[in-house]
Amino acid sequence: MGIKVKARQTKLSVGPSKGEYRFIMQAEIYSTLKREKVISEASIRSGIPKGSLQAAWEAIGEVVKAWTTEGHSVALPGVGTMRFGLQAAAVSKVEDVGTGLITTRKVIFTPSTTIKQELKDTSINITCYDKDGKVIKQVTSSDPGNVDDEGGTDNPGGGGLDENPLG
């Protein structure tokens, strides 16, 4: 299995190539797995009863919410770390500092090196469609799988999580 990508021939409506057709790629939108499906799969893989996993899932969610709102970067075991951040305008005078300068509140996720390696090792399958929606080409990646590590540079606590944060 790999990441499925659609490359659609689309007429551009803005920019220097306005009016010209270009192939624009985007990952196919996958469905969101429901909590029940995740808990059921985790129960099968771990042998832990669904009820126990459900209680743990809820408790972990509450802990993540509480600690991130207190300013902590929280480890998500085997996945990475999450924290809250913001973007704000800069001002030259302390008198001008205020919450009105905040332009965006955001969630910052820094993937673990294990997750980044999984992404790097996952093939990309591209299906190309012409402007009429007809499949005209299919490509499977053979590239080295470079991974853009945007999140890692914005984490004052260090890089991704490689070890079990619970033990």
ABEGO torsion letter per residue (X at the ends): XBBBBBBBBBBBABEAABGBBBBBBBBBBBBBBBAAAAAAAAAAAAGBBAAAAAAAAAAAAAAAAAAAAAGBBBBBBGAEBBBBBBBBBBBABAAABBAAABABBBBBBBBBAAAAAAAAABBBBBBBBBAAGBBABBBBBABAGBBBBAAAAABAAEBBBABBAAX
